[in-house]
Amino acid sequence: MKKYVNAKEVLPESLIKEIQKYVKGKHIYIPQTERQNWGSSTGIRDEMEQRNEEITRRYYGGLSIAKLAVIFNLSEERIRGIIYERQSD
C-alpha cells in the first residue's frame, strides 16, 4: 500500500501554487531523479551474485547440472544459463 504525503508537509507554498496551475486537486507522482539499481537497497542482488558464484564453483568442482538444480531449487536450464553467463565474464 502506497503512503501519500500532503504537499503542504514537504513543499514550499510558492511551489505548491505553481504546481496547482497545472494539476489542481489531482494526485501526482513525482519520481526520483536517480533510480537505484535493482536489488541494491535490499541486498538481493548481492545474495544472487553469491549464489551464482557458489553454483559455478560447485559445477567446476564436479557436481552435475541436475544435482545443482535440486540443491538450489532452480531449473536445469537456469543453472546452465548461470554457468554460461559466468564463463563469458
C-alpha positions, 0 to 999 in steps of 0.5 A: 500500500502506497503512503501519500504525503500532503504537499503542504508537509514537504513543499514550499507554498510558492511551489505548491501554487505553481504546481496547482496551475497545472494539476489542481486537486489531482494526485501526482507522482513525482519520481526520483531523479536517480533510480537505484539499481535493482536489488541494491537497497535490499541486498538481493542482488548481492545474495544472487551474485553469491549464489551464482558464484557458489553454483559455478564453483560447485559445477567446476568442482564436479557436481552435475547440472541436475544435482545443482538444480535440486540443491538450489531449487532452480531449473536445469536450464537456469543453472546452465544459463548461470554457468554460461553467463559466468564463463563469458565474464 
